[in-house]
């Protein structure tokens, strides 16, 4: 089981499902997405629940694959039990879709939601006709996403479309104002588990190298002993892509 995605089964409901990484398709060619959460993983964890079990969905994700996010949305919509969404940090792009399937959504004060138009990812060489086909397919994928946001928030499709065109980020207050979340609440008031060992190990390693004195990463470095490649964690060579990502985060913090 990946440390950044887990289902905590409790004797009394609700159970708790963490989504703390990118949302990916299986066998993704993108290096940064080879450590994420797939639709298959999500469905496998959800299948452990009883049909009417209550579940908390905790999200801190930069998004990823629209198709995988759509599967997560459909899986949650088909679950008969109550679903409570908690936006703990980032809830961007495809990561918003499982949240839209929840019965109620709480957002932490420093958390954000971001919505935008679908973006195609392509490798190889393509003719003009093939590129136009990709553009048309991407445009068609946009409409169902607009419908999902409009149905959840009650905002008009025209307004949702404008927000997506502008790649809009909502802080906690704006998310509640525009009905992407039902309420704002401090994290210490949320009934959630202690969030340790939820990060991508390589990403945590890169972050701890850049922020060696940051308390949260000292906590996250308490990674389970069954991760042998982290024996000499701080001395290991860090993937340049992850370092670049960490630097972007530090610049925005």
N, C-alpha and C positions, 0 to 999 in steps of 0.2 A: 504494500500500500504506500502511495506517495505521501510524504509528510505534509505536502501543501494541499492535500485533499483527503478528507476523512469523514466518516460518519460515526458519531458517538451514539451508541444505543444506550438508552437509559431504562431503568425498570419502570419509571413513570414518564409519560410523555410530557413535553415534547422532546424528541431526539434532536441532535444537532449535526448539521452538515456544513462543513467548511469548503468554500471555494476561494482559495488563496493563491491563484496562479493564472496564467493565460489559459484561455479556452481554445483547444486545438483539435485539428483533424488528426487521425492516426497517420503515422509515417510522414509527418510534415517535413518538407525539405528545408524549412527555415530553422537555422540552428537555435535561435532563441525560443522557438516553440516546441522543441523536442522534449521539454520537461513539463509541459502543461497538462491540463485536465481534458480528457477526451469525452465525447458523448457516451462512448461505450462504458467508460469508467463510471460516469454519472449514473447511467441506467443500472449498472451492476449494484451500486450502492443503494439506489432508491428501491431496488427489488428486495432488499433486506427488510424493508418496512412492511408492516401490515397495511391492508388497503385503506384503513381509516386512521392510521397513526398520525399524530401531530408532529410537525417537524419545523425547526428553526433553520433558515438558510442564511448563513453568514458569508458576506461577499467582500473581498478586497482584491480586485482583479482589473487589469488593464484591458480586458476583452480578448478578442482574437477572432476565431472562425465563426462566421455567421451561421453556417450550416450546423455546426456543433452546438452553438447557442440556441438555435431553433429547436434542436432535439431536446435540450434541457428544458426549454419552455414547454414543449408539448408533453414531456414526461411529467412535469409538475402539474400542468393543467389536468392531466388524467388521474392524478393522485387524489383520492377522495378525502383524505384527512386535511386538517387545517395546515396552511403553510404561512409561516411568519418570516418576513424578510428583514434582515439587518444589514445595512450598508455601513461597514466599519471603516473604510478608507476610500479607495478608488472603486468606482463602479462605472466603467467606461465601455462604450461600444457593445459588443456581444454579451458582456457581463451583465448588462441591464436586462437581458431577456429572461433569465430565470427569476429575477426580481419582479418582473411584470406578471408572473404567474402566481405570486403570493397573494394571500387574502388581505394582509396588511403589511406595511413597510415602515420601519423605523430607521432613521438616518442619524449617525453620530454627528456632533457639531462641526468637526473638521473634515467630514467626508464630502465627496463630490460625485455627481453623476454627469456623464458626458454622452451625448448622442450625436451621430453623424451619418452621412450616407455610406452605404456599403462600398468597400474598396477592393478591386480585384488584385490578386497577386499572381504574377505571370513569370514563367521562365521560358527562354528559348526565343525563336524568331517567328514572326507572324506576318501574314499578308494584311493589307488594309481591310479586306473583307472580314478576316478573322478578328481583327481588332474591333471593327464595328460590331460584330456579333458579341464579343465580350462586353462591350459597352452597353449594348441592348439588354443582355442578360443581367448585368449589374443593375441597370435601371429597373428592370422588372422585379428584382429581388427587394428593391426599396419599398414597394407598395405594401407588402404584407407587414413589414416592420412599422410603417406608418400606422397601419390598422391596429397593431398591438399596442403602440403607445397611445393612440387616440382612445381605444377602448378602456385602457387602464386609467388614464388621467381625465378623460372627459373633454380634453382640448380638441379643437377642430383639426381635421387633417391638414388644412392649409397652414395652421400655426405650427403643427409638428413638422411639416415639410420645410418651413422656413428655418426652424431650429436646426434641423438636420443639415440643410444646405450650409448653415453658418458654423457647423461643428460646435454646438453650444455646450458649455460646461455650467452646471448648476451647483452652487454651494448648498449647504443644508437648508438655509432659509428659502432660497429660490426653489429648491426641489419640493419643499412642502407647499410653497405658494402655488406652484404650477402642477401640483398633485402627482408628482412622481414618487412622493413618499407621503405617508399619512401624518407622521410626527417626527420631531427632532428630540433626541434624548442623549444625555451624556453617556459615554461608554460604561461608566461605573454603575449606571442604573439599568443596564441591559443584563438580562439573565443569560450570560454566555460563559463558555469555558475559558480557562486561562490559555491564551493564544501563544503557545510556545511550540516550536518544531512544526510550524505551519508553512515555513518558507522553503522555496527551492534551495537545496543545499549549496549549489554553486553560486546562486545569487546571494545567499546569506554570506558566503565566504567573501565574495567581492565587496559587499557592503561593509562587512566587519573590517576588511583591509583598509577601506577608505574612511571608516568611522570607528577607529579602534577604541575610543573612549565613550562611545554611545551606549547607554545602559541597555536599551532594547536589544541591541545586537549582541551584547554580552549574554543576554538571556537566550537569544536565538541560537547562539553557538553551543548550547547544551543539546547538541544533536545526538540522537540515539547511537549507541555503540555499534550498531549493525551497518554503519556507513564507513567502510574501511578506507575509502579514498580521501577521507577528511582527517586521517590520523595526524598529519602535520598541516593542519588547516591554514594557518596564517603564512606558512612558508611555501605553500603551493602556488603554482603559476595560475593566475586568474584569466579566464577567457576575456579577450579584449572587448568583445561585444558587450559582455556583462559590465565590465568596468565603465565603458562609455555610457551605458544605461544608468549606472550608479551616479556618475558625474552629472548627468542631466537631472537626476533627482536631487542631488545636493545643490545644484545651481538654483533649483526652484523652491528649495526649502527655506 
